[in-house]
């Protein structure tokens, strides 16, 4: 017991090690806050629209800004909230589960909104693909 | 006579190793971070938030993920260009405020970007599909700022498609982490 009393605790070194550990843990948690969403592009560089001609076999999400308000359509039918969008996407699961979701947006659309919509598609279990523009009437 | 006797005190002078190790450790940390700045993969970007993303942790990364090329689309710093829309968190539609960067090099000219991506795509071309011989299996990560107009990532994706890169990872922030 007497020998144990002779061992002093070096508080400076102790606090330095704790600070280093804290720095490491903070930077590690910052790193994990990022992630990614997998999307695909046409393998032929968009030269052919053959894969996208059959509207029955694909799902198309259209995003537009209308007087500063975001409007979204699923296969030409407008949806309001995120829940409506996910339900509309999910309804197509009954037909096929592996159909690609095409995003149709103009150049001035917010990238933030596109990624958010892609995240909702991924949440429902659909994979997003980008394609060369093909006109579709909106209702 | 008793007052003139000298008392000799022997002190052990030993270097204190613990602060030295701490300082060396911090120096090493600093050098590691600072030396990578010129060739850094990631730029300061406010990633858009998504509900479901694949977390960027080593356990989840695919084996070939190390080969993934990162393309950053980022806004100029306030010291370089003051942009009220960007500062307010709105979309900045001024294309001159945006930069497309790969490993610390900015590309404004799309033809130069095409050349750079073509060289990168060459590593993933195996020519197995005769219909698209330029197809590349190399993955690309597009880390675009959430305030960017879609036209910027779209431009990069067009170039990727032209060089045969079709597997794209879109950088996003986890919803929980953003709050």
Contacts between the chains, C-beta under 8 A, distances in Angstrom:
chain1	res1	chain2	res2	distance
A	10	B	18	6.4
A	12	B	18	7.3
A	12	B	19	7.0
A	13	B	18	4.0
A	13	B	19	7.4
A	13	B	22	7.3
A	16	B	18	7.5
A	16	B	19	7.5
A	16	B	22	4.5
A	20	B	22	7.7
A	20	B	25	6.6
A	31	B	56	6.9
A	31	B	57	7.8
A	32	B	55	5.9
A	32	B	56	6.7
A	32	B	57	5.4
A	32	B	174	7.8
A	32	B	177	7.5
A	33	B	173	5.9
A	33	B	174	5.5
A	33	B	177	3.4
A	33	B	178	7.5
A	34	B	47	6.3
A	34	B	55	7.8
A	34	B	56	4.6
A	34	B	171	6.5
A	34	B	172	7.6
A	34	B	173	6.1
A	34	B	174	7.4
A	35	B	50	7.7
A	35	B	53	3.3
A	35	B	54	5.3
A	35	B	55	4.6
A	35	B	56	5.1
A	35	B	171	7.7
A	35	B	172	5.8
A	35	B	173	7.3
A	35	B	174	5.5
A	36	B	53	6.1
A	36	B	54	5.5
A	36	B	56	6.5
A	36	B	141	6.2
A	36	B	169	3.9
A	36	B	170	6.0
A	36	B	171	5.6
A	36	B	172	6.4
A	37	B	50	6.1
A	37	B	52	7.7
A	37	B	53	5.7
A	37	B	54	7.2
A	37	B	169	7.1
A	37	B	170	4.6
A	37	B	172	5.6
A	38	B	54	7.0
A	38	B	167	7.6
A	38	B	168	7.5
A	38	B	169	5.8
A	38	B	170	7.9
A	39	B	168	4.9
A	39	B	169	7.6
A	39	B	170	5.7
A	40	B	166	5.7
A	40	B	167	6.6
A	40	B	168	6.8
A	41	B	157	6.0
A	41	B	160	6.2
A	41	B	161	4.6
A	41	B	165	7.4
A	41	B	166	4.3
A	41	B	168	6.0
A	42	B	161	6.3
A	42	B	166	6.8
A	43	B	129	7.2
A	43	B	132	5.1
A	43	B	135	5.4
A	43	B	164	7.7
A	43	B	166	5.0
A	44	B	131	6.8
A	44	B	132	4.8
A	44	B	135	8.0
A	45	B	132	7.5
A	45	B	134	7.5
A	45	B	161	4.3
A	45	B	162	5.3
A	45	B	164	6.6
A	46	B	158	7.8
A	46	B	161	5.3
A	105	B	150	5.1
A	106	B	150	7.1
A	107	B	149	6.1
A	107	B	150	5.9
A	107	B	151	3.3
A	107	B	154	6.4
A	108	B	91	7.7
A	108	B	93	5.9
A	108	B	149	5.3
A	108	B	150	7.2
A	108	B	151	6.8
A	109	B	149	6.9
A	109	B	150	4.2
A	110	B	91	4.8
A	110	B	146	7.5
A	110	B	147	7.6
A	110	B	149	7.0
A	110	B	150	7.1
A	111	B	48	6.2
A	111	B	144	5.3
A	111	B	145	7.3
A	111	B	146	6.0
A	111	B	147	7.6
A	111	B	148	4.6
A	111	B	149	6.7
A	111	B	150	5.4
A	111	B	152	7.1
A	111	B	153	5.8
A	112	B	48	4.1
A	112	B	49	7.7
A	112	B	91	7.7
A	112	B	146	3.7
A	112	B	147	6.9
A	114	B	48	7.9
A	114	B	150	5.7
A	115	B	48	3.9
A	115	B	49	7.7
A	115	B	50	5.3
A	115	B	146	7.0
A	115	B	170	6.2
A	115	B	172	5.2
A	116	B	48	6.5
A	116	B	49	6.8
A	116	B	50	6.0
A	116	B	51	7.4
A	118	B	50	6.5
A	118	B	170	6.5
A	118	B	172	7.9
A	119	B	49	7.7
A	119	B	50	2.7
A	119	B	51	4.2
A	119	B	52	5.2
A	119	B	53	6.4
A	119	B	172	6.4
A	119	B	175	7.8
A	120	B	50	8.0
A	120	B	51	5.7
A	120	B	52	7.7
A	122	B	50	7.3
A	122	B	51	7.6
A	122	B	52	4.3
A	122	B	53	7.3
A	123	B	51	4.8
A	123	B	52	4.0
A	130	B	157	5.9
A	130	B	168	7.8
